[in-house]
Amino acid sequence: MEDLETRVKEAINTIRPSLQNDGGDIEFVRMDGYKVYVALTGACAGCAMAAMTLKGGVERMLKFNVDDKIEVFNLNFAE
């Protein structure tokens, strides 16, 4: 069975094209337990909707497809 980090990276790669179509991108940085740290880049880095994209899109998708305990944090934000 694949480990959790591998599954998270694979899931993130499935949503990258959607962000890239809008001029942005997402990069996996690291995991600490169920906390996933990413960097939103390009147009996503300064977008007013970045927090919504992160929590409502990326985190929701990872919770549904990988594990419901996952939390996602953007290293570009001071959280």
N, C-alpha and C positions, 0 to 999 in steps of 0.2 A: 504493500500500500504506500502511496506517495505521502511524503511528510507534508505538514501543514504549510510550511513556507513555499514549497514547490507548487502546491495547489493555489495559494494566494497569488504567486507570480503568474501562473497560467491564467487565472481569472482576470487579473489586471491587464494582461496582454490582449484579452478579448475585447476590452472596452477602449483600449488605446486608439484604434482607428476612428472612433466617434469623436474623441477629443482632438485628434489630429485634423479631422475635417473642419474643425472650427479654429484651427491655428494654434492649438495647445497640445499638451502632452502630459503624461503622468509617468513618473519613474519610481519604481520600488527602491526604497533606501535600506530599510531593515525591519526586523520583527523582534519584539520583546514580549514573549508569551503570546497573548492574543491581541496585542497592540501592533498595528501595522503602520509604519511610517513611510510616507510617500512625499514626493515633491511634484507639485503641479508646476509646469513650465510653459513657456511660450505665452500665448494669449490667456491661458488659464491662470497664470501667476498673478496677473493684475486684475482679473475679472471680478466684478462685483458679485457674480453668481458662483464663485469658486467654492465657498463654504457649502452652498446648497448642492453643488455637483459632488463634493466630497462626501457629505453625510447622506444626502438623499439618493445619490447615484452609486458611487463607488462602495461606500460602507454597506448600503442596503443590498447591493448585488453580492458582496463578499459574505455577508451574513446568510443570505439565502442559498448561495451556491457552495460555500466552503464550510463555515461554522458560525452559528448565531452568537457566539461570544466575542467575535472580532470587533475591534474598534479601529477606526482609521484616523490618522493625524497627518496633516500637511505640515511639513517642516518649514514652509514659507510663512505660516501663520504663527503668531505668538499665542499658544494655547495654554 
